[in-house]
Amino acid sequence: MTEMYLNKIWSTIPSPLILIDRNDLILAINPAAELLFNVSNRNIKGSHFNSWLGPNTLLIESLLAVRDSQTTAYISNINIEIAERLDIECNLQLSILTDTTDCILIKLDIREMDDSKVQVLVSPEASYPTIGLLETLSHEVKNPLAGIIGAAQLLSMNLTPKDNKLIDLIVEESRRIEETLSHIGQFGEFKPISKKSENIHLILERARKIASYGFASNVVIKEKYDPSLPNVLGDFDLLLQTFLNIFKNSVEASINGSVIIEVRTFYENLMSIKNDNGESIPAPLNVEIRDNGKGFSKKILAKAFQPFVSSKINGSGLGLALVSRIIREHNGWISIKSNPGDTVLRISLPIIKKENK
């Protein structure tokens, strides 16, 4: 009876719990930890905790201290790398079990992700003064630019083929500036987004096909989809543009022209975002896009989602800035982990809730 009661408590505790033995191998995890790691208790047994919490020096030292002193230890505001997928900030409690000195119970209290934690990544508010200036600049430049293009095309009617090459260059570069200005215009207030129930895999598949017909024609795109995922509440076109921009960045970051992109979808009941009204919105539907490109430098990575920040020689720095704005409008969250040869961009989105009948 006591064992059944303890098992019930173990199952209903909302915080992830991990029980490890003297060799730091996992003996058991509770259902909350199964959701966190996206693995069953049976399949995680016997693996080293480093495989799921990362080789964190502070955690390792704390485990040694707990075993040595036979007391409980608390670690506040520690960054843990969950199964090499996501860096989270949490508080840890390490406790020696009362009936043995060999086993330690690890309790994770995950700190809720709010706007202050993701401001560097997805905070359009910080750029509003700049956005207003950009919109004014875009409007003022477009009119004379159209005149330049028209005048150049008229001149081309009376020029030699050699001179026309220069005219073509003027028109081509003017068109490029015009396209850049069109992108800049999207950083203002979005028109009301037409959100409806969408299958994220249909959007990803459309983006993959469009990319394969153009800039990613020679690129290998691997798919690892979870077909059981529920729908998202979103704007199909804007989300399509998001994934196209990400694919394009991956292709342009290629090393020696060899590009491999891996797209993975999965459910993880971990992330929640506070909206402008202070409401906490779960964002459990995840899309990870991994590439083998050169990655971001630490300096660029810290500002990757800000306008006009780019690691590319001729890059406008608008692609990821627009992506972050779109995801923000969908009450989502976006992050990047990057090392040379391995860059992972992760997007977390809310899902359509099933109504109880």
MARVEXKOL-793190 format. One record per residue (C-alpha): residue number from 0; x, y, z. Coordinates in Angstrom, 3 decimals. Layout:
BEGIN
site seq NUM&east X&north Y&up Z
...
This chain:
BEGIN
site seq 0&east 0.000&north 0.000&up 0.000
site seq 1&east 2.834&north 2.389&up 0.917
site seq 2&east 4.686&north 1.610&up -2.321
site seq 3&east 1.564&north 2.241&up -4.392
site seq 4&east 1.037&north 5.550&up -2.583
site seq 5&east 4.638&north 6.605&up -3.216
site seq 6&east 4.334&north 5.670&up -6.894
site seq 7&east 1.233&north 7.856&up -7.139
site seq 8&east 3.097&north 10.807&up -5.611
site seq 9&east 6.040&north 10.180&up -7.971
site seq 10&east 3.702&north 10.274&up -10.964
site seq 11&east 1.774&north 13.381&up -9.984
site seq 12&east 4.668&north 15.695&up -9.041
site seq 13&east 4.702&north 18.366&up -11.789
site seq 14&east 8.462&north 18.986&up -11.628
site seq 15&east 10.807&north 16.661&up -13.556
site seq 16&east 12.490&north 14.142&up -11.210
site seq 17&east 15.580&north 12.053&up -12.031
site seq 18&east 16.916&north 9.273&up -9.821
site seq 19&east 20.586&north 8.328&up -10.394
site seq 20&east 22.796&north 5.649&up -8.857
site seq 21&east 26.358&north 5.811&up -7.496
site seq 22&east 27.737&north 5.734&up -11.065
site seq 23&east 25.490&north 8.601&up -12.153
site seq 24&east 23.373&north 6.267&up -14.271
site seq 25&east 19.657&north 6.953&up -14.434
site seq 26&east 17.481&north 4.535&up -12.458
site seq 27&east 14.115&north 6.199&up -13.093
site seq 28&east 12.376&north 9.403&up -14.154
site seq 29&east 8.837&north 10.582&up -13.476
site seq 30&east 6.237&north 11.431&up -16.173
site seq 31&east 7.145&north 15.146&up -16.046
site seq 32&east 10.750&north 14.242&up -16.917
site seq 33&east 9.528&north 11.922&up -19.688
site seq 34&east 7.810&north 14.945&up -21.283
site seq 35&east 10.908&north 17.085&up -20.816
site seq 36&east 13.297&north 14.605&up -22.408
site seq 37&east 10.748&north 13.214&up -24.878
site seq 38&east 11.681&north 9.662&up -23.865
site seq 39&east 10.044&north 6.927&up -21.814
site seq 40&east 11.217&north 5.862&up -18.375
site seq 41&east 12.025&north 2.404&up -19.732
site seq 42&east 14.207&north 3.692&up -22.561
site seq 43&east 16.175&north 6.153&up -20.442
site seq 44&east 17.143&north 3.663&up -17.718
site seq 45&east 20.851&north 2.896&up -17.558
site seq 46&east 22.005&north 5.942&up -19.515
site seq 47&east 24.354&north 8.495&up -17.977
site seq 48&east 22.703&north 11.701&up -16.787
site seq 49&east 25.247&north 13.698&up -18.867
site seq 50&east 23.484&north 12.397&up -21.971
site seq 51&east 20.323&north 14.245&up -20.944
site seq 52&east 21.469&north 17.181&up -18.794
site seq 53&east 24.781&north 17.875&up -20.515
site seq 54&east 28.296&north 17.837&up -18.990
site seq 55&east 27.626&north 20.751&up -16.625
site seq 56&east 30.630&north 21.335&up -14.345
site seq 57&east 28.613&north 22.958&up -11.549
site seq 58&east 26.142&north 20.068&up -11.495
site seq 59&east 28.923&north 17.471&up -11.400
site seq 60&east 30.699&north 19.244&up -8.542
site seq 61&east 27.427&north 19.565&up -6.633
site seq 62&east 26.738&north 15.839&up -6.952
site seq 63&east 30.164&north 15.079&up -5.494
site seq 64&east 29.530&north 17.508&up -2.636
site seq 65&east 26.129&north 15.972&up -1.841
site seq 66&east 27.606&north 12.476&up -1.708
site seq 67&east 30.467&north 13.663&up 0.449
site seq 68&east 28.384&north 15.657&up 2.929
site seq 69&east 25.232&north 13.487&up 2.825
site seq 70&east 23.099&north 16.625&up 2.659
site seq 71&east 20.762&north 18.325&up 0.205
site seq 72&east 22.083&north 20.920&up -2.210
site seq 73&east 20.246&north 23.693&up -4.062
site seq 74&east 21.489&north 25.330&up -7.280
site seq 75&east 19.733&north 28.476&up -8.475
site seq 76&east 19.611&north 29.862&up -12.027
site seq 77&east 21.681&north 27.143&up -13.667
site seq 78&east 21.677&north 26.688&up -17.454
site seq 79&east 21.080&north 23.072&up -18.450
site seq 80&east 21.342&north 21.656&up -21.962
site seq 81&east 18.415&north 19.292&up -22.354
site seq 82&east 19.430&north 16.299&up -24.486
site seq 83&east 21.537&north 18.563&up -26.737
site seq 84&east 18.355&north 20.262&up -27.960
site seq 85&east 17.613&north 23.234&up -25.777
site seq 86&east 19.344&north 25.387&up -23.191
site seq 87&east 17.003&north 26.135&up -20.302
site seq 88&east 17.390&north 28.045&up -17.070
site seq 89&east 16.234&north 26.216&up -13.954
site seq 90&east 16.723&north 25.662&up -10.234
site seq 91&east 17.998&north 22.255&up -9.100
site seq 92&east 17.592&north 20.340&up -5.863
site seq 93&east 19.932&north 17.387&up -5.227
site seq 94&east 18.947&north 15.043&up -2.401
site seq 95&east 20.446&north 11.844&up -0.981
site seq 96&east 17.692&north 9.259&up -0.474
site seq 97&east 17.069&north 8.431&up 3.158
site seq 98&east 17.366&north 4.658&up 2.714
site seq 99&east 20.653&north 4.650&up 0.783
site seq 100&east 23.746&north 6.790&up 0.319
site seq 101&east 24.241&north 5.620&up -3.241
site seq 102&east 21.284&north 7.243&up -4.993
site seq 103&east 20.555&north 10.904&up -5.572
site seq 104&east 17.249&north 12.448&up -6.547
site seq 105&east 17.522&north 15.444&up -8.908
site seq 106&east 14.525&north 17.804&up -9.033
site seq 107&east 14.316&north 20.425&up -11.787
site seq 108&east 12.247&north 23.574&up -11.396
site seq 109&east 12.187&north 25.125&up -14.855
site seq 110&east 11.991&north 28.887&up -14.906
site seq 111&east 9.209&north 30.176&up -17.168
site seq 112&east 10.468&north 31.837&up -20.317
site seq 113&east 9.167&north 35.391&up -20.444
site seq 114&east 9.846&north 38.378&up -22.663
site seq 115&east 12.865&north 39.470&up -20.624
site seq 116&east 14.566&north 36.156&up -21.387
site seq 117&east 13.989&north 36.277&up -25.138
site seq 118&east 14.333&north 39.990&up -25.754
site seq 119&east 17.627&north 39.612&up -27.591
site seq 120&east 16.033&north 37.050&up -29.881
site seq 121&east 12.437&north 38.088&up -30.469
site seq 122&east 11.664&north 41.553&up -29.172
site seq 123&east 10.396&north 43.830&up -31.942
site seq 124&east 9.696&north 46.573&up -29.406
site seq 125&east 13.409&north 47.270&up -29.041
site seq 126&east 13.580&north 48.111&up -32.738
site seq 127&east 10.443&north 50.265&up -33.066
site seq 128&east 12.292&north 53.627&up -33.261
site seq 129&east 14.557&north 52.204&up -35.947
site seq 130&east 11.572&north 50.658&up -37.738
site seq 131&east 9.824&north 54.022&up -37.986
site seq 132&east 12.929&north 55.592&up -39.517
site seq 133&east 13.300&north 52.687&up -41.961
site seq 134&east 9.692&north 52.965&up -43.114
site seq 135&east 10.083&north 56.694&up -43.786
site seq 136&east 13.346&north 56.082&up -45.621
site seq 137&east 11.787&north 53.280&up -47.664
site seq 138&east 8.887&north 55.476&up -48.743
site seq 139&east 11.113&north 58.431&up -49.677
site seq 140&east 13.590&north 56.339&up -51.673
site seq 141&east 11.117&north 54.223&up -53.663
site seq 142&east 9.734&north 57.095&up -55.739
site seq 143&east 13.060&north 58.436&up -57.097
site seq 144&east 14.262&north 54.857&up -57.525
site seq 145&east 11.322&north 54.127&up -59.838
site seq 146&east 12.300&north 57.204&up -61.830
site seq 147&east 15.902&north 55.988&up -62.156
site seq 148&east 14.742&north 52.592&up -63.438
site seq 149&east 12.354&north 54.186&up -65.952
site seq 150&east 14.978&north 56.622&up -67.229
site seq 151&east 17.562&north 53.855&up -67.605
site seq 152&east 15.134&north 51.750&up -69.644
site seq 153&east 14.412&north 54.716&up -71.957
site seq 154&east 18.135&north 55.325&up -72.452
site seq 155&east 18.675&north 51.710&up -73.438
site seq 156&east 16.607&north 52.198&up -76.617
site seq 157&east 19.317&north 54.336&up -78.264
site seq 158&east 22.509&north 52.748&up -76.926
site seq 159&east 24.932&north 50.153&up -78.270
site seq 160&east 24.915&north 46.611&up -76.854
site seq 161&east 28.089&north 47.431&up -74.898
site seq 162&east 26.493&north 50.459&up -73.273
site seq 163&east 23.317&north 48.501&up -72.621
site seq 164&east 25.291&north 46.209&up -70.326
site seq 165&east 25.861&north 49.187&up -68.056
site seq 166&east 22.167&north 50.082&up -68.262
site seq 167&east 21.277&north 46.508&up -67.354
site seq 168&east 23.586&north 46.799&up -64.350
site seq 169&east 21.871&north 50.033&up -63.252
site seq 170&east 18.421&north 48.435&up -63.571
site seq 171&east 19.495&north 45.222&up -61.860
site seq 172&east 21.041&north 47.001&up -58.865
site seq 173&east 18.075&north 49.371&up -58.634
site seq 174&east 15.715&north 46.383&up -58.569
site seq 175&east 17.808&north 44.857&up -55.787
site seq 176&east 17.530&north 48.067&up -53.763
site seq 177&east 13.784&north 48.111&up -54.457
site seq 178&east 13.448&north 44.542&up -53.168
site seq 179&east 15.427&north 45.402&up -50.048
site seq 180&east 13.151&north 48.356&up -49.393
site seq 181&east 10.113&north 46.086&up -49.746
site seq 182&east 11.559&north 43.844&up -47.031
site seq 183&east 12.178&north 46.867&up -44.820
site seq 184&east 8.522&north 47.847&up -45.129
site seq 185&east 7.529&north 44.582&up -43.485
site seq 186&east 9.107&north 45.629&up -40.186
site seq 187&east 6.328&north 48.052&up -39.405
site seq 188&east 3.022&north 47.065&up -37.904
site seq 189&east 1.823&north 43.889&up -39.584
site seq 190&east -1.631&north 43.994&up -41.059
site seq 191&east -4.017&north 41.814&up -39.025
site seq 192&east -2.791&north 38.241&up -39.466
site seq 193&east -5.356&north 35.791&up -40.800
site seq 194&east -4.718&north 32.900&up -38.418
site seq 195&east -6.408&north 29.564&up -38.825
site seq 196&east -5.739&north 25.908&up -38.118
site seq 197&east -2.723&north 24.813&up -40.184
site seq 198&east -0.742&north 21.587&up -40.511
site seq 199&east 2.891&north 22.541&up -39.914
site seq 200&east 4.078&north 19.670&up -42.114
site seq 201&east 2.125&north 20.942&up -45.132
site seq 202&east 3.798&north 24.327&up -44.695
site seq 203&east 7.252&north 22.753&up -44.364
site seq 204&east 6.655&north 20.566&up -47.406
site seq 205&east 5.600&north 23.566&up -49.501
site seq 206&east 8.717&north 25.462&up -48.383
site seq 207&east 10.917&north 22.472&up -49.220
site seq 208&east 9.453&north 22.173&up -52.736
site seq 209&east 9.790&north 25.877&up -53.489
site seq 210&east 13.388&north 25.837&up -52.220
site seq 211&east 14.237&north 22.728&up -54.236
site seq 212&east 13.046&north 24.390&up -57.445
site seq 213&east 15.311&north 27.378&up -56.876
site seq 214&east 18.109&north 28.239&up -54.455
site seq 215&east 18.228&north 24.743&up -52.908
site seq 216&east 18.136&north 22.693&up -56.106
site seq 217&east 21.329&north 20.820&up -55.201
site seq 218&east 20.695&north 20.587&up -51.468
site seq 219&east 19.862&north 17.494&up -49.439
site seq 220&east 16.914&north 18.219&up -47.122
site seq 221&east 16.248&north 15.413&up -44.634
site seq 222&east 12.892&north 15.171&up -42.888
site seq 223&east 12.221&north 13.748&up -39.419
site seq 224&east 8.571&north 14.540&up -38.800
site seq 225&east 6.273&north 13.542&up -35.963
site seq 226&east 3.007&north 12.867&up -37.838
site seq 227&east 0.979&north 12.935&up -34.605
site seq 228&east 1.524&north 16.662&up -34.004
site seq 229&east -1.619&north 18.804&up -33.669
site seq 230&east -2.219&north 21.820&up -35.880
site seq 231&east -0.948&north 25.316&up -35.176
site seq 232&east -2.986&north 28.520&up -35.201
site seq 233&east -1.147&north 30.538&up -37.792
site seq 234&east -0.888&north 32.373&up -41.074
site seq 235&east 0.119&north 29.911&up -43.806
site seq 236&east 1.877&north 32.459&up -46.023
site seq 237&east 3.860&north 34.100&up -43.232
site seq 238&east 4.999&north 30.765&up -41.800
site seq 239&east 5.906&north 29.624&up -45.320
site seq 240&east 8.027&north 32.762&up -45.730
site seq 241&east 9.650&north 32.034&up -42.362
site seq 242&east 10.850&north 28.579&up -43.367
site seq 243&east 11.938&north 29.724&up -46.828
site seq 244&east 14.119&north 32.408&up -45.236
site seq 245&east 15.656&north 29.858&up -42.878
site seq 246&east 16.356&north 27.392&up -45.705
site seq 247&east 17.931&north 30.181&up -47.747
site seq 248&east 20.202&north 31.150&up -44.854
site seq 249&east 21.285&north 27.530&up -44.469
site seq 250&east 22.151&north 27.268&up -48.161
site seq 251&east 24.083&north 30.552&up -48.134
site seq 252&east 26.054&north 29.411&up -45.073
site seq 253&east 27.290&north 26.297&up -46.852
site seq 254&east 30.933&north 25.250&up -46.771
site seq 255&east 32.468&north 24.314&up -50.141
site seq 256&east 28.996&north 24.178&up -51.663
site seq 257&east 27.999&north 20.993&up -49.810
site seq 258&east 24.774&north 21.548&up -47.879
site seq 259&east 22.777&north 19.151&up -45.730
site seq 260&east 19.645&north 20.465&up -44.022
site seq 261&east 17.721&north 18.402&up -41.482
site seq 262&east 14.183&north 19.386&up -40.517
site seq 263&east 12.721&north 17.805&up -37.391
site seq 264&east 9.342&north 18.309&up -35.749
site seq 265&east 8.429&north 17.150&up -32.267
site seq 266&east 6.194&north 17.835&up -29.285
site seq 267&east 7.759&north 19.062&up -26.057
site seq 268&east 5.609&north 20.350&up -23.231
site seq 269&east 8.308&north 22.675&up -21.912
site seq 270&east 8.129&north 26.143&up -23.414
site seq 271&east 5.584&north 28.789&up -22.491
site seq 272&east 5.619&north 32.412&up -23.593
site seq 273&east 4.078&north 35.459&up -21.956
site seq 274&east 2.106&north 37.568&up -24.413
site seq 275&east 1.596&north 41.326&up -24.243
site seq 276&east -1.232&north 40.859&up -21.739
site seq 277&east 0.980&north 38.853&up -19.381
site seq 278&east -0.821&north 35.598&up -20.167
site seq 279&east 1.287&north 32.456&up -20.289
site seq 280&east 0.819&north 30.597&up -23.580
site seq 281&east 2.215&north 27.054&up -23.976
site seq 282&east 4.257&north 26.571&up -27.148
site seq 283&east 4.857&north 22.817&up -27.339
site seq 284&east 5.048&north 22.328&up -31.124
site seq 285&east 8.679&north 22.502&up -32.160
site seq 286&east 10.449&north 22.752&up -35.499
site seq 287&east 14.221&north 22.342&up -35.577
site seq 288&east 16.216&north 23.149&up -38.716
site seq 289&east 19.825&north 21.998&up -38.592
site seq 290&east 22.512&north 22.631&up -41.212
site seq 291&east 26.192&north 21.836&up -41.640
site seq 292&east 27.176&north 25.367&up -42.635
site seq 293&east 29.899&north 27.575&up -41.253
site seq 294&east 27.652&north 28.863&up -38.465
site seq 295&east 27.586&north 32.219&up -36.679
site seq 296&east 30.368&north 33.905&up -34.803
site seq 297&east 29.572&north 34.667&up -31.149
site seq 298&east 29.453&north 38.377&up -31.961
site seq 299&east 26.914&north 37.916&up -34.761
site seq 300&east 24.922&north 35.256&up -32.894
site seq 301&east 24.118&north 37.649&up -30.042
site seq 302&east 22.432&north 40.021&up -32.541
site seq 303&east 21.294&north 37.533&up -35.194
site seq 304&east 17.645&north 38.616&up -35.129
site seq 305&east 18.257&north 42.347&up -35.322
site seq 306&east 17.812&north 44.167&up -38.673
site seq 307&east 20.938&north 44.730&up -40.789
site seq 308&east 23.037&north 42.203&up -38.841
site seq 309&east 24.547&north 39.615&up -41.184
site seq 310&east 27.601&north 37.394&up -41.414
site seq 311&east 27.308&north 37.275&up -45.223
site seq 312&east 29.384&north 39.620&up -47.371
site seq 313&east 26.412&north 40.919&up -49.364
site seq 314&east 23.729&north 40.018&up -46.872
site seq 315&east 21.014&north 42.539&up -46.013
site seq 316&east 20.535&north 41.173&up -42.500
site seq 317&east 16.750&north 41.249&up -42.927
site seq 318&east 15.880&north 37.545&up -43.302
site seq 319&east 16.195&north 36.405&up -39.680
site seq 320&east 14.927&north 39.728&up -38.362
site seq 321&east 11.723&north 39.213&up -40.338
site seq 322&east 11.543&north 35.571&up -39.190
site seq 323&east 11.699&north 36.605&up -35.532
site seq 324&east 8.988&north 39.202&up -36.084
site seq 325&east 6.668&north 36.648&up -37.697
site seq 326&east 7.220&north 34.102&up -34.936
site seq 327&east 6.586&north 36.776&up -32.331
site seq 328&east 3.279&north 37.631&up -34.030
site seq 329&east 2.366&north 33.936&up -33.637
site seq 330&east 3.112&north 34.013&up -29.869
site seq 331&east 6.082&north 31.752&up -30.519
site seq 332&east 9.721&north 31.576&up -29.519
site seq 333&east 12.864&north 31.189&up -31.604
site seq 334&east 16.487&north 30.453&up -30.735
site seq 335&east 19.762&north 29.513&up -32.392
site seq 336&east 22.626&north 27.298&up -31.302
site seq 337&east 25.615&north 27.515&up -33.601
site seq 338&east 29.023&north 25.932&up -33.972
site seq 339&east 31.094&north 25.555&up -37.156
site seq 340&east 29.495&north 22.734&up -39.117
site seq 341&east 26.423&north 22.499&up -36.876
site seq 342&east 23.811&north 25.238&up -36.581
site seq 343&east 20.365&north 24.538&up -35.121
site seq 344&east 17.482&north 26.984&up -35.329
site seq 345&east 14.496&north 26.062&up -33.189
site seq 346&east 10.971&north 27.469&up -33.347
site seq 347&east 8.334&north 26.740&up -30.681
site seq 348&east 4.681&north 27.478&up -31.510
site seq 349&east 1.308&north 27.230&up -29.755
site seq 350&east -1.082&north 24.513&up -30.891
site seq 351&east -4.810&north 24.260&up -31.573
site seq 352&east -6.530&north 23.128&up -28.412
site seq 353&east -9.070&north 20.377&up -28.763
site seq 354&east -12.477&north 21.345&up -27.447
site seq 355&east -14.086&north 18.978&up -24.975
site seq 356&east -17.318&north 17.595&up -26.351
